[in-house]
Amino acid sequence: MTTIIHVNRQFIAFNTKYGSILPTYIVRKNNKSYYAYSVEINGPSYFVDPRRHKPLNCGARAWMETTSEVIMTGAMTYQEAIKLKSEYENVIKIRSNGGRNGTE
């Protein structure tokens, strides 16, 4: 089974702008997607030539493929990653309101 690895540039931009620590790698294997902070590939892998392949359904234009074992640090589902992002957005909103959460 081929595993596909690419970056989530929206999360990279969010991390850069707000100093957050959202996972920036997406690992797709066995028809499931995982978000991770780092990815280790234990064996051969290759970067796909974007000139010869259409973008992935998610829009990624460059990615890595491997059939080797992949070890992820901080792996989480899409739902968990979005929940984490939402929590950061709430903190950012509170900070921009001078420490008030808007429910007072």
C-alpha positions as CSV (number, residue, x, y, z in Angstrom):
1,M,0.0,0.0,0.0
2,T,1.4,3.4,-1.0
3,T,1.5,6.1,1.6
4,I,1.4,9.8,0.5
5,I,3.0,12.6,2.5
6,H,2.6,16.3,1.9
7,V,2.5,19.5,3.8
8,N,-0.5,21.5,4.9
9,R,0.5,25.0,3.8
10,Q,-2.6,26.6,5.5
11,F,-1.4,25.3,8.9
12,I,2.1,26.5,8.2
13,A,0.8,30.0,7.4
14,F,-1.4,29.9,10.6
15,N,1.6,28.8,12.7
16,T,3.8,31.5,11.3
17,K,1.2,34.2,11.8
18,Y,0.1,33.3,15.3
19,G,3.0,31.3,16.7
20,S,0.9,28.3,17.1
21,I,2.0,24.6,16.8
22,L,-0.5,22.9,14.5
23,P,0.8,19.7,12.8
24,T,2.0,20.6,9.3
25,Y,2.4,17.2,7.7
26,I,-0.5,15.1,6.2
27,V,0.0,11.4,5.9
28,R,-2.5,9.5,3.7
29,K,-2.5,5.7,4.1
30,N,-5.1,3.0,4.0
31,N,-7.7,5.6,2.8
32,K,-7.2,7.6,6.0
33,S,-5.5,10.9,6.6
34,Y,-3.4,11.7,9.7
35,Y,-1.9,15.1,10.7
36,A,1.6,14.9,12.3
37,Y,4.4,17.1,13.6
38,S,7.1,15.0,12.0
39,V,7.3,12.0,9.8
40,E,10.0,9.3,9.6
41,I,10.2,7.0,6.6
42,N,12.0,3.7,7.2
43,G,13.0,2.8,3.7
44,P,12.8,4.0,0.1
45,S,10.6,7.0,-0.8
46,Y,10.4,9.5,-3.6
47,F,9.0,12.9,-4.5
48,V,6.5,12.9,-7.3
49,D,7.2,15.0,-10.3
50,P,4.4,17.6,-10.3
51,R,4.9,18.3,-14.0
52,R,3.8,14.7,-14.7
53,H,0.9,14.3,-12.3
54,K,-2.3,16.2,-11.6
55,P,-2.7,17.7,-8.1
56,L,-4.2,15.4,-5.4
57,N,-7.9,15.8,-4.7
58,C,-7.0,18.0,-1.7
59,G,-5.1,20.4,-4.0
60,A,-1.5,19.3,-3.1
61,R,0.8,19.8,-6.1
62,A,3.9,18.2,-4.6
63,W,4.1,15.2,-2.4
64,M,6.2,12.2,-1.4
65,E,5.2,8.5,-1.9
66,T,6.5,5.4,-0.1
67,T,5.6,1.8,0.5
68,S,8.0,1.7,3.5
69,E,7.0,1.9,7.2
70,V,6.1,5.5,8.2
71,I,6.4,6.7,11.8
72,M,4.5,9.9,12.8
73,T,5.1,12.1,15.8
74,G,1.9,13.6,17.3
75,A,-0.4,11.9,14.8
76,M,-4.0,13.0,14.9
77,T,-7.1,12.8,12.8
78,Y,-8.4,15.7,10.7
79,Q,-11.1,16.3,13.3
80,E,-8.6,16.5,16.1
81,A,-6.4,18.9,14.1
82,I,-9.3,21.1,13.3
83,K,-10.4,21.1,17.0
84,L,-6.8,22.2,17.9
85,K,-6.9,25.0,15.4
86,S,-10.3,26.1,16.7
87,E,-8.9,26.2,20.3
88,Y,-6.0,28.4,19.0
89,E,-8.5,30.7,17.2
90,N,-10.5,31.1,20.5
91,V,-7.3,32.1,22.3
92,I,-6.4,34.6,19.6
93,K,-9.9,36.0,19.7
94,I,-9.7,36.5,23.5
95,R,-6.3,38.1,23.2
96,S,-7.6,40.5,20.6
97,N,-10.5,41.4,22.8
98,G,-8.2,42.5,25.6
99,G,-8.5,39.3,27.5
100,R,-12.3,39.2,27.4
101,N,-13.9,36.1,25.9
102,G,-16.9,38.0,24.6
103,T,-19.4,36.3,26.9
104,E,-19.5,39.1,29.5
